[in-house]
Amino acid sequence: MVLLLSWTFTSAQYTRQDSLRGTDNAERQWWDVRSYQLAISVDIDNRTISGTNKIDYCIENAGSDQVMQIDLQEPMQITKIEDAAGNGSAIPYTREGNVYRLKPGTGESKKGSVHSLVIHFSGKPRTAVNPPWDGGWIFTKDAKGRPWVSVACQGLGASVWYPCKDYQGDEPDSGASLSIEVPDTLVAVANGKQSTTATRANGRATYQWRVLNPINNYNIIPYIGKYVSFSETFAGAKGALNCEYWVLDYDLAKAQQQFGRDVKRMLSCFENWFGPYPFYEDNYKLVEAPHLGMEHQSAVAYGNKFMNGYLGMDLSGTGWGKDWDYIIVHESGHEWFGNNLTTRDIADMWIHEGFTTYSEVLFTECVHGLKAANEYVQGLRSGIANAKPVIGPYGVNQEGSSDMYPKGANLIHTVRQLIGDDAKFRDILRGLNKKFYHSVVSSAIVEKYIATQSGLDLSKIFDQYLRNTAVPVFEYRFEGKKLYYRWSATIAGFNMPLKVTIGAAAQWLKPTNDWQEKQIDKTSDSTLVPDPNFYIITRHAREPAKL
């Protein structure tokens, strides 16, 4: 998701519906989604949709009389559920708010057996208030007054418009398909590759798209408008990658210039740092969208108006961010962190947003060098509020602080300094995408992997920056020929090493929560400057140090 330029913090009160949505409960654990096969018809004038979702699922834990939870948010309605292997007879169900419950009656229900349900649904889905942040369906007009329709539902959830297991920890392992019926004057685009040529009848056209790889529920998205397309081939790490671009007809020339400049150099940079693009089988695609942008897998939503920066702005305030298109770089970075590696619980969304914000830093480094990258990531600190922890509460479908973007990136940059070996740091980033290829993870899993591969004890550092709001304060004081120093405003046991320059000499200190002392060569004009690549606060202690 793109960064919101302002933050509002409220005291959250969680409900039973929040828990039903955010928890991997007993009604979800026993079955694993294999694929979604969606077919929808869109009535643009009335802003309604109707369709079916065929869900293939595998039984993970066999048992008799098991209850299945299916999510679909009000005011959308399920109208019928049937066993795809049966005779079309309806399966009874009950509803509790946004949750439907049923007993599939699968017959042969051994562990590992695969079954299918067909769920019929219809209604007038929630309309987005401020997409992509406050999302839903987007019914708008393009500059020529023609319909332009899409969906943005990260956080809000895919169940805002189609029935599914709306839990981020269970992606359809075998991918998804989406058939979209629209007026035949329009074009419908979705994730992956177009599986058949559009069919036309009675003033309607049906477009079919298919994704072969696992995909997040909220990434399965239709785009409807007066689209035209062009393509190019990227010579990538796994061979030829087809890059498709779908834009409104009157924006073709601008798109050819903007996309042609940034996409290939972005892919080259990210494949170097993160490993191969994770979805070669499904193509890389940018689709012009009626909102700013979103990481819709293999169909990245683009709405940056063909401008450099973030709608022309540089979020770092350094000038480096105006050299490239923020949405192309940031949202494409999510193909690795967010779509390839996906967090089970959105409380750990810093894995998506922190690493993807750091992809901006690495792209700046690829284009302009390390000095520019350091300046860019340091500049992002002006957007850190430190009002609540980066990691949110678990089990209630609640993200943590928006600091996950700039603070997450600065945490990663700080860890990079501690590793002190960019080849090893790069191996860790590539290793994350290789070891957890097309997988769901948690913050704890990622933290452990980085610590193990780096050979460093990073537990207190992750706790400080992710689960605490205070920025570590490095306090120091010169007394005669001695330097006294410590960490304050930290969790107990915080002991992050720090690179500093004393006088003209760079060296490492090992502060703790207690005062440490170090003999220095001279007292006259002694200066101490911490490495600015560490996200800390520095304070000269006025009172004498007490050991």
N, C-alpha and C positions, 0 to 999 in steps of 0.2 A: 504494500500500500504506500501511497505517497504521503509525505509529511504534511500535517496540518500546521499552518503558520501561527495558530493561537491555541492555547490550552485552557480547558475548563475542568476543574476538579470538584467532584461532589462526593458526599458521603454515601456510599452505595448501600442499599438495603436489598438483600438477595431473597428471591422467592423460590417456591417449589418448582416453578417453571424454569428458573435459572438452573437449578440442580438437575432437573430432568434433561435439560439441553446439554449441560456441561460435563455430566458424569458418565463414565463408562460403567453403567449399571448392569445388573443381572439380565435385563431385557435386551441388552446390546451385546454382551460379552460372548454369548453362545453361538453367534453367527457372524460371518465375515463376508463383506461385500466383495463380489468378484467383478461385476460390471453393472453399469446403468445404461439402459437403452431408452432414451427419451424421444418422444414424438409429440410435438406441440403445434397447435394452430393459434395464431395471434390475430385477434380482432383489434386493430389499432384504433379505430374510431371509438369503440366502447371500452378500450383499455382492459380487455379481458383475455385470458388464455385458457385453453383446454387441451387435454392430451393424456398420454399414458407414460408410465415409467416401468419398464420391465427390469426387475432387479434379480440378477443371478447372485446366489449366496451359497456359502459353504458352511456346513455345520462344524463348529469348532469344539463344542462340548455337547455331547449327545445326552438327551434326557427326555422324559415323557412330559407331555402337556406344557411345553415351553411357550412363554409369552414373548412376542416380538414387539419392540417399540419402533414405530415409524414417525418421523417428524414432518409436519406441514403446518406452517403458521397461518393463523387467522388473518384475513377472512377467506383464504383459500380453503377448498373443501375436497376431500376424497369422496368420490361418488360410488366407487366399486373397487373391491379387491378380489382377485381370483388367482387360483393356482394355475400357472402356465401349463402344467402337465395334465391338468384336469379337463373337465368338459365345459369350462367356462362358468361354472356355478360360483356364486358369490361366497366369500369367506366373511363371517361376521367380524365386526370390530366395534370398539368403543373409543370415545374421544375424551381427553382431559386437556382442555386448552389447545396447546400446539402439538400435543402428543396423541397419536393413535396407537391402540393396542389390539393385537390379534393373535390367534393361535393358528399358524399356517396349515396345520394338518398335512405335513409333508409325507406321511406314510413312512417310507424307508428313511430313517433319521439317524443313520450311523455317522459317527465322527468321520469327516472328510467327504461325505456325500454332498452333492451340489443340487440345488433346487432353484426354482424361479417363481416369482410373483409378478403379476401385472396389476399395477395400481392406476386406476382412472381418476383424474382430478380436473378441477376447473375453478374458475373464479376471477375476481378482480384483485390482482396482487398489490401489495403495498407499493405505493409510489414513492420514489426516492425524494427526500427533502433536500439534502445537500450532498449529492454523490461526488466522490465515492465514500465519504466519511459517514454520512447518514443515508444509507442506501436503500435499494429496492429497484423496481422497474423504472426506467427513464423513458417517458413518452414526450418527445420534443420535436422541433422542426429544424431543418438545416437552413442555411442562409437563403435558400430559394423557396422556403416555405413547404418543403416536402417532408414526409414523416422520417424521423430518425429515432430509432428505438434501441435500447440495450438494457443491461442489468449490471448493477454493482452491489455485491452483498457480502463482502468480507466482514467478519464479526457478526453482522446481522444473521448471516447463514443462508445456505442454499435453500433451506426449507421455507424461505420466504416466498418461493414460487413453485418448487416441485417437491414431491414426497421422497424422502431418502433417510438414511441413517446420518443425521446431521451432527456428526462427531468427527473432529479433525483427525483423530487417531485411526480411522478406518477409511482408507482410500479404496476405490474399486481397483483391485489388483490387475485386472485385464482391460482397464480403460473404460471408455464410455463412447456412446454415439448420441448425436442430437439431430433429429429431423425437424425442420422448421418450415411450416406452411405460412406464407405471407401473400399479400397482393402481388400479382405478377409484374407490376411496375417497379418493384423493389427487389433488392438482393439480400440474402441472409447468409451471414458468415459465422463460423464458430470455430472451436478448437480443432487442431489436428489437420487432417487432409479431407478434402471433399471426396466422398466415397462414390458418388454417382453424379451424372449430369442432372441438372435440375429438371424436374417434370412440371408440366403446365396443364391446367384444366380449369374451366369455369372461372377464369379471371384470377386464379390463384397459382402460385408457384411453390414447389417444395424443394428445399435444399437439404442435403444430407452430409453430415460431417462425422468423422470418427477419430478418436484418440486411442492409440494402441497401448500407451504407457499408463501407469497409475496416475491419478489426478485428484487434487483436492476438490471437494464438492463445490466450493464457492468459485472455483475457476471455470466451471462448465457454464459458458455464457453465449447467448445469441447476440449478434449485432445485425440490425436491419436498417437499410437505407439505400441511397442511390450510389452504391459502391462500384468502383472500378479497381482493377488490380494490376500490379506489375511485379516482377521477381528478379532475383539475381542469385548467383551461386557463390557460397563461401567455401574456400578450400580449407577445411577444418581438420582437427585432430583425428576424426574418425572418417574422413573422406569428404565428399561433396555434400554440403548442407544447403538445402533449398530454402531461400529466404523469400517469403511472400509478403506483399504489402497491399492492404485493402484500404482505400481512402475514398472520400466523396469525390465525385467526378470533377468538380471544379477545383479541387486541391491537388490534382495529379502532379502538376509541374513542381509545386512547392515540396511535395512529398519526395519526389525523385531526387531533388537537391539535398534535402535535410537527411533523409534516410540513407541516401547514397554516401553521404559524408561520414556518418557516425556509426552505422550498424557494423560494418566489417571491422573497423578498428576496435569497436567495443568487444566483438566476439573474439578477436585475436588476443586482446588483453586478458579477457576473462578466462579463456581456455588456457592461457599461460599460467594464471594464478590459481584457478579453481579446478582445472581439468576439463575434459571434453564437455561441450554442450550436452545436457542430459537427455535430450529428446530428439535425436536425429531422425528417428522413425516417424515423427509427427511434424517435422519441419519447424522452422522458426518463423513467426509471423507477427507483424504489427498491424493493428486494425484501428483506424481513426474512430474515436469514441466521443459521445456527447457528454463527457466528463473528463477530468484531468488525466487520470490514468490508473491502471491496476495491473497486477502481475498475472493475468489470466493465461495459464500455461499454454504455450504454443499458439496463443492468440492475444498477445499483450495489448491491452487497451492504451491507446495513445491519444492525448488531448491537449498537448502542449503548444498548439497553434503554430507549429513549425518554427519555434523560437529557441534560442539557446538559453541556458539556465533554467530556472524554475519559473515559467511564464515571464522570462526576461530578467529574473532576479538571481542573484548568487547567494545561496543560503549561508555560505561561509563568510561572506563579506570581504573576501580576499581578492576577488576578481578572477580567480581560476575557474570558478563555476560558470562563468559566462562564455567559456570556450566550447562547451558541448551541451547537447540537449539532455536535460536532467531526466526526463521521463524515459527516453530511450535507454539511458545508462542505468538508472535506478531500477525501473521495472524489469529490465532484462536481467539485472543482477539477481532478481528473485527466482529466475529459472534454476539457479543453483541453490540459493538459500531461501526456502519458502516452498518451492515446488519440488525440487529434488530431495532436499532435507526438509521435512515438515514436522512441526511440533505437534505432539499429541493433544496438548492443552494450550489454548491461546494465551494462558498466563505466561507461557515461555516465549512469547512472540519476539522477544529481543533477538532470538536466534535468526528469525527472518529479517527483522528490520535493522539490527545492529550490524550484522555481517553485510547486508545489502547496502547500507549507508557506507560501510567501509569499502565496498566495491567502487563507490564514487572516488574515494581516496586513491585506490589502486589504479583506477582509470586515469586520474590526474597524474599519477606517477608514470604510467605508461606513456602519456603524451608529453608531459612537461618535466619529469624528473622528480627525485625524492624530495628536494627542497620545496617544490610546489605542493607536493602531497602533504608534507608536514604542516605547511602553512594552512592548507585547506582543512585538515582535520582539527587543527587548533582553532581555526575560525568557527567551526561548528559549535564550539563550546558556548557561544553566546545564546544558543537556543536551548540550553539545559536549564530546567527549572528546579530540579531536586526537591520537588514538593511531595512526591510519593515514590515508593520503590519501583524499579524497572520491571521486576517480576510481580505479576498480579496474583490474586487468590485463585487457588485451583478448584476445579469441579463446578464452577458456576458460569463458564463461558465469559470470562472477564479478562481483558488485557490489563497489563500494568501501565506504567506511566508512558506518555509519549516521549519521554527521555530515552526510550529504547532505541531511537534513531541516533541522535548525536552522542549520547552518553555511552550507548552500546558500541559505537564506532571508536570512541576514545578509550574505552576499556580494551578493545582489541588492539588498538595502537599501543597502549601501555604494555600489554602482554608481549607485543612484538619487540618492544625495547628490552624487556626482561629476557626474552629468548636470545636476543643479540646476534642472531644468525638468520639472515633473510632466506637463505636456501632452506633451512629447517622450517622457518615460518611458512614458506610457500608449500613445502611438503605437507605440513599440517592442514592447510586449507584444501589442498588437493586430496589429502587422505580422508578428510571429512566427507567429501563428495564421492569418494570411491567406496569407503567402508560402509557408509550409510546411503548408498545409491538407491534412489526410489524408496526411501524408508521414512518411517516416523520415529522421532526422537524426543528427548526431553532436554531441558537445560542441564540437568545432572549428568546425562550421558555425554553431552558435548563438552562440558567442563572437565569431566574425567578423561576424555580422549585427549584434549589439549594438554592437560597436565601430564599424562602418561607419555605422550609423544615428545614433549618438551623436556621431560625429566625434572620439572619444577613443581614445588608444592604451591599451587595457586588457590587453594581452597579459601583462605582468608581474603584474598584479593577479589575473587568472584563474589563472596558474601558481602564485602564492603560496597562494591559498585552496583551489584544487582539487587540486594536485599536490604540495603540501608540507604538513606538519603544523604548523609553527610559526605562531603568531599574531604578526603584525608588532608590534614594540615601538617606540613613539615615545619617544625619549629627548630630554630637554631640560635646559638649565641656564642660569640667569641669572648673568651676571658683569658687575658694574657696569651700564652702560647698554646692554649687549648680551645678546641671547638666542641661545644656541647650540642646535641641534637636529639630529637625524638619525633614520634608520630602522636598527634592528638586528633580529637574528633573522629575516632575510629572504633571499630568493634574490638573487643578484647582479643589480644594475641595477634593483632595486625602487624606484620613484619616485612612489608614489601621493600626489597632493596631499591635504592635510588641512585641514579647517576647524577653527579654534580660536578661543577667546575669550581675549584678553590684557587683563587689567583688565576694562574694560566693553566693549571693542571686538571685534567678530567680524571675522575676516579669514582669508585662505587662506595657508598655508605650502606650500612645495614641497620637502619633505625628500628626501634621497637616502641612500645608504649612507655618505656622508661627512658630516662636520660642516658645517653651514651657519651663518652668523651673520646677525643682524638687529638693527639699531639700534632701541632702544625709548626712549620719552619719559622714563621715570623708573624708578628702582630700588626705591623704597619700595613696599611692599605689592603688588609685581608678582605676578600670578597667571596661570596658563595652564591652560585647560580645553579639551581636545579635544571636538568635537561627539560626543556619546555614540552617535549613529547610525552611526558608523564602528566596525566590529568590529576593535579594536586593543587593545593593552595600553599603558598610559602609565607611564613611569618617569622620576623625577627623577634625573639623573646626579649622582653624588657627586664624581667626579673632574673636574678642569677639562677643558674641551673642547680637543682638539688638532686644529687645522686642517691 
